[in-house]
Amino acid sequence: MCLAWLKLLKYEIPTKHFKGNSFKTFYFGRFGSVLAVTLFLGFVLCGFCAEFPMVSVPLGFKISSFDRSRTWVSQNGIFAFGFFEGCRKVDNFDGFVVGVRYNLGDKGANLPVWTVGGGLRVSENSTVRLSLDGKLILFDNSSGLIVWSSNTSGLGVKKATLLDNGNLVLMGGGDIVLWSSFSSPTSTLLPGQSLHFPQTLRAPSTKSISSYYSFVIRSTGELTLLWEGNVTYWRTHLGSDAIVREARFDFSGALSLIDRDNRTVWSIRSEDYGDPSVSLRHLRIDSDGNLRIYSWDSLPQSWRVRWQAVENQCEVFGSCGLYSLCSFNSTGPVCDCLYQDSVTWGAALSIMGSSASGCRKMVDLGNCKMKATVLTLKRTVLYGLYPPEDIDMMLSQEACKEYCSNDTTCIAATSKNDGSGVCTIKRTSFISGYRSPSVPSFSFLKVCLVPQAVSDMGANHFNSSRPVALVSKGLGTKKVIGAITLIVLVTGMGFFALEMLVFLYIYQRGKVKVKARIPFGKDTEMNSHYSSLIRLSFEEIKELTGNFSNQLGPSIYKGAFPYKIPFIAKVLDTVVTAEKNFRVAVSTLGGMHHRNLVPLKGFCFEAKLKCLVYEYVPNGSLDEWLDNMNQNSNGGNWKQKLDIALGVAQALAYLHTECQECVAHGNLKLANVLLDEKFIPKVTDYGLGKFLEEEAASSSQNPPERDIYMLGEMLLQILTGKKDVLCCNLHCLVTMTNEELKLEDCHEAETVERAVRIALWCMQKQPFLRPSIGEVVKVLEGSLSVDRPPSTFAFRQDQQH
């Protein structure tokens, strides 16, 4: 009935734009009042239908998140544009997503096909609007700020249209398309949609941080599935002479690579390719990292997989997460832990929340109370997630196991056992893998030997001896008593002698130089990633730092372990926590491993001294590096600056979202970012709020929100080279020319501008308006666009952030 009224009026009415009981007045031409009355009656007869099939909406159209039941629907009724829920977890709502989704009735079938900002989450008090200047914007009503924009003002946009193929377009005069959602795909390609270099599909994430998986078309035309942008686990194979223009997904169910002459140079087809009974299809990279073609099955009203890039899901890199094995059973792929949490091996595990599967991390081998042992995993391939420090050697299966057993830097090894003789040594504890009956490989995993197992063996050995055998030989009662007394005396004297030996050993050991007592040796020299957390005494710290003679900064001293391994000792002057809590916190920080964090190596907790011992980073602080660049007046290398900025953001993302509990840095500044020999940034002093009294008396704001502010300030300091960015006119930097900034190309200019924009958003006065750390990382990576802050932007200039 609604559709009939609209067709009768032949008018493209903007729907769902009204809020509450108010509505907008529109100009209806010379039939003004008649059409208005007719249209109003149509609305009444329709009962204010929640959804209208329609062609387009004019400037001024808007949808509010307060009434999500009203959405803008394509004319064929298949697609809808509006607000829909993001990831909802128990007691944790992740906000709303704005975009285009299917409109097929069943909620589970209404998958998103395009989302604003690649899945940007917004609060309930938000509005999507086609502004009068021609921009499609996502507006935060509570702050009055634009969260996302199509950046199409001044192009002559007259209307927006949701086409029957799911493409959201902004049109000018003569129905010329000026912007389209098809030109900025997110996780899905619809029939008729193409992918051009450097466009990327990114798998949807259930967290605020970006997904590890992406589908990329390279400049060579090759299609690849990537993990974290550097590990390729699926690719197309093209001839060297193929010059690819685009990857195209067509209505028949084929994904093809098309060259400049419009010829197909590579293609794959779904199982139901060309089936005329199939009305809907789409290509999507799923959250598990696999690329699939889906077809709509109208009978059960559900989506069915008709093709997937990686047939064996276990071959998707890292599909089960850390410390896990992917395998198959009768129902499909399943995830298991590297070894079972049994009575014997359970003591060798500690909780580590970063694993996707929830498996537990192995205890660092350096902390084994007993010696390490090697487990043999049949039909299994292991690989390191990060850092990928694999070394291939030519060894037999047994020699591979023996080599890993004797090499203190080896965490795991895989012998292909296919006749090639290749043995891959893994030197990272971030292990994952897969198991299959068709895989000939044998893998070896080094784990701690549990003391209980040893004590059980000892108990069995004791039970096998029979001291009561004296009775069975018919000795008299007195002789038995005498024998028992003699045994007791001999045993007592033995214990006394043993205690004396222990006392003498400890006494003599106390005379040895302090350096000889440090539990750091050749293991550390051979493996820079050695992670044994040690406790040092005040005398040991004093000796190793040369009586605190080499001071690098306030309460920071340089020292050296045996074998000339340098370290940094940070003295904590205001520790207020008890020793037990201190050691728990130190253990937590010592278990954090990220390429952009300075590793914690040890600690001291005594009345005279309380300090943390960190790995030494050679190239000094980011503060000093910027000073040197300013003195040289060279402005620095923009790529290097942006890489440093991204590294700091990724370290903060790890602390906020990938640890078992959110760990706030609390004091993020240039002096607390160090640069290694390759100028990779290493963040230090993280999590010290657990120890310092000043943190308890700090601002009432959440520490993660303060971290975001301080990160924004640091980004501007890196980009401008100036320490005091609060006194500058920051908006002028966004509009400066390439020549003024000494930028070499347009891509570099866009990258720098994007970084400046997200930095300004991080420094917003209202903490709830600042982006999440995951969004900051996405922007710096280039996978998420960000709008220019409004001219009324205000940032905090106090010290509480």
Secondary structure, 3 states (H helix, E strand, C coil): CHHHHHHHHCCCCCCCCCECCECCCCCCHHHHHHHHHHHHHHHHHHCCCCEEECCEEECCCEEEHHHCCCEEECCCCCEEEEEEECCEECCEECCEEEEEEECCCCHHHCCEEEEHHHCCEECCCEEEEECCCCCEEEEECCCCEEEEECCCCCCCCCEEEECCCCCEEEECHHHCEEEEHHHCCCCEECCCEEECCCCEEECCCCCCCCCCEEEEECCCCCEEEEECCCEEEEECCCCCCCCEEEEEECCCCEEEEEECCCCEEEEEECCCCCCCCCCCEEEEECCCCCEEEEEEECCCCEEEEEEECCCCHHHCCCCCCCCEEEEEECCEEEEEECCCCCCCCHHHEECCCCCCCCCCEECCHHHCCCCEEEEEECCEEEEECCCCCEEEEECCHHHHHHHHHHCCCCCEEEECCCCCCEEEEECCCCEEEEECCCCCCEEEEEEECCHHHHHHHHHHHHHHCCCCHHHHCCCCHHHHHHHHHHHHHHHHHHHHHHHHHHHHHHHHHCCCCHHHHCCCCHHHHHCCCCCCCEECCHHHHHHHCCCCCCEEECCEEEEEEHHHEEEEEEECCCECCCHHHHHHHHHHHHCCCCCCECCEEEEEECCCCEEEEEECCCCCEHHHHHHHHHHHCCCCCHHHHHHHHHHHHHHHHHHHHHCCCCCCCCCCCHHHEEECCCCCEEECCCCHHHCEHHHHCCCCCCHHHHHHHHHHHHHHHHHHCCCCCCCCCCHHHHCCCHHHHCCCCHHHHHHHHHHHHHHHHHCECCHHHCCCHHHHHHHHHCCCCCCCCCCCCCECCCCCC
